């Protein structure tokens, strides 16, 4: 899986650099999220999916696992840059209330600040 990691003081941005989030990509995504979640130096996570044009149940499972890991560690996960197809999959699965979703990276960072104050 191709991805890019950028760190700030209180959050990390994990940007997928692939068009497909499927059974070939999901195991690598899960592994990377586990590494980030288990590291004490990484805070909240912004998962930038702006390049992902296709996702299946394996990809959705990876997102759900990431959400659970961050929730259980009292940190926040924000998805951003959802393409129409990925957004539709989340809506069809009725998971839009499970995830914190922002339109782009800047609004994701703003949402993290709001969530941190709650």
Long-range contacts (C-beta under 8 A, 24 or more apart in sequence): 1-25, 1-28, 1-29, 1-32, 3-29, 3-32, 5-32, 5-36, 7-42, 8-109, 9-43, 10-43, 10-44, 10-112, 10-116, 11-43, 11-44, 11-45, 11-46, 11-109, 11-112, 12-36, 12-42, 12-43, 12-44, 12-45, 12-46, 13-45, 13-46, 13-48, 13-105, 14-45, 14-46, 14-47, 14-48, 15-48, 15-50, 15-51, 16-47, 16-48, 16-49, 16-51, 16-52, 17-51, 18-51, 18-52, 19-51, 19-52, 19-53, 19-54, 20-52, 20-53, 20-54, 20-55, 20-59, 21-49, 21-52, 21-54, 21-55, 21-56, 21-58, 21-59, 21-62, 21-86, 22-54, 22-55, 22-56, 22-58, 22-59, 23-56, 23-58, 25-58, 25-59, 25-62, 26-58, 26-59, 26-61, 26-62, 29-59, 29-62, 29-66, 30-62, 30-65, 30-66, 33-62, 33-65, 33-66, 33-69, 34-69, 37-66, 37-69, 37-70, 37-73, 37-75, 43-75, 44-70, 44-75, 44-76, 44-77, 44-78, 44-112, 44-115, 44-116, 45-70, 45-75, 45-76, 45-77, 45-78, 46-77, 46-78, 46-80, 46-102, 46-105, 46-108, 46-109, 46-112, 47-77, 47-78, 47-79, 47-80, 48-80, 48-81, 48-105, 48-108, 49-79, 49-80, 49-81, 49-82, 49-83, 49-86, 50-80, 50-81, 50-82, 50-83, 50-104, 51-81, 52-83, 52-86, 53-83, 53-85, 53-86, 54-85, 54-86, 55-85, 55-86, 55-89, 56-89, 60-89, 60-90, 60-93, 60-95, 63-99, 64-95, 64-98, 67-98, 67-99, 76-100, 76-112, 76-115, 76-116, 78-102, 78-108, 78-111, 78-112, 78-115, 79-108, 80-104, 80-105, 80-107, 80-108, 81-105
